[in-house]
Every structure is written in C-alpha cells, then in structure tokens.
Amino acid sequence: MNIDPEQVSNRVAAIPDPHTGEPLGRSAIRGVGVDGDGVAVEVQLGYPAAGWKTALEASVAEAARAVPGVARATVRVSWRVS
C-alpha cells in the first residue's frame, strides 16, 4: 500500500497545539517523508516547547500511524522564535 504524505500532513495538522489548544495547522509541518511503511514528520513551532516536546512528538506519531499503511513514525519537533 502506498502511503499518501498528504494524508499524514492532514492528520498532523489537526492535532491540538499544546500551547494554544487550536489545531497545529499546516504551517507547523516542515516535511513528511515516506520510506516503505514508515514516515518521518518534522514539525516546527513558533515558540519554545521544551516542556511538551515529548508529548507532542508522541501525539504526532500516533496521528501518523493512524494513516492507512503507516506502521512506523519518526517525529522531530523543533521551534524557531523570531
């Protein structure tokens, strides 16, 4: 089964931002890569998120694995404050 990166992005974008409670949105997604039955997702927030980085990574991985065909998800959460 081919994994659609767009489906992964849509699931991740809908995750509530732990800081605002609003959906993360597509602007927070820096990239989605597919390799076989695995995906790699990079999320970048606009504020420091060290306090909930691990929980957010787990939520993103869970959302990615909910996409048909995804068995593994690697997630990187970073932030850039301007």
N, C-alpha and C positions, 0 to 999 in steps of 0.2 A: 504494500500500500504506500502510495506517495503521500508525504506529509506536505500540507499547504502552509507555508510560512505566514500567509495572511490570516489563516485561522488561529495560529498561535498568537500573532500580534493582537487580534481582536479579543482573545481571551485575556491576555495580559493587560491590555488597555482598560478592561472593565474592572480590574482589581481595585478595591478602595485604597487610596493613598493613606497611609497610617497617620500622616500629619494633618490632612485636611478632611478626610472622610469622603472626598469626591473620587471618582474613578481616576486612575493614573493618567489615562489618555494616551494617544499615540505619540505625542511629543516626547514622552519619557522613554520610549523604546528606541534604543540606538541601533539595534540589529537583532535579527533572528537568523540563525544558520541551521541547516538541516544536514545530518550525516546518517544515512540509513534510518534506523528507528529512533535516533536521538536528535535533540535540538539543543542549541546554545542560544541563550537570550541575554542581551545586555540592556540594562535599564539605567538611566542616568536621571537623578533628581536635581532640582534646582536649589536644594538646601541640604545642610548636613543631616545625615540619617544614621549615624553610627548606633544610636540607641535601638533602632528597629531594623537594621540591615539584615540580620539573620532571619528574622520573622518574615520580612518582605521577600527575601530570596526563597524561603520555603513556600510562600503563597504563590509566587511566580512559577516555581517548579511544578506545584500542584496544578495550577491552571494550564500550564503547557502540556502536562501529562494527560489532561482531560481531552485533548485533541485526538481524534482517531488516528491510530498508527504510531503515536509517540510513546515509547517505552522508557526513555531516559531524558532527563532535562538537566542541563548545566546552566546555572544562572550567575550573573555578575551584576551587582548593584553598586553604583558609584554616585557621586554627586559633584556638581560644579556650581559654585556660588560666584555670581558675578556682581 
